[in-house]
Amino acid sequence: MHSTHTSSNTLADKIEKITSQSPMLCYQCGKCSAGCPVRDYMDESPNQVVRYVQLGFDEHALKSKTIWLCASCLTCTERCPQNFELAKFMDAMREIALEEGCEIPEKDIVEFHKSFLKQIENHGRSYELGLLRDYKLKTKNFFQDVDLGPETILKGKIGVFPHSVKDKKGIKKIFNELD
């Protein structure tokens, strides 16, 4: 018996392929958005972005500043009664937006994202001082938040030297496979 399968190529399908979870799992309780530490800076709440994807408003979802402002802190994932990994969803959204050449509303956020990934590739984890250095060099925002630097370093919030994971070759392999 021969069956024909029509494959859909919606944003929801792309996200499911990348994350192995369906955006349809979210039933819009809003706990993710209520607990999000950067929600006040977003144009849409995180659950609204998921809802846009669920309803097929793909372009609106991909143009949202929210996907770029997500700090991937996992607060949303911890609060979700459906075990929907929203941080993974947001990461997939950023990946798709870059692949599809979407206009990014906040250019500096893209540079931050790229700088962050460079630190992960080089050290297997975030090296904050290197991240700041790379970000500042790319954006030329040398004096933005400069007053926070010394206090942050003195309090030990930013390490002066990088801490690398043991399997840096494994991390490099992952990044090489993505290229």
Secondary structure, 3 states (H helix, E strand, C coil): CCCCCCCCCCHHHHHHHHHCCCHHHCCCCCHHHHHCCCHHHCCCCHHHHHHHHHHCCHHHHHCCCHHHHCCCCCHHHHHCCCCCCHHHHHHHHHHHHHHCCCCCCCHHHHHHHHHHHHHHHHHCCCCHHHHHHHHHHHHCCCCCCHHHHHHHHHCCCCCCCCCCCCCHHHHHHHHHHHC
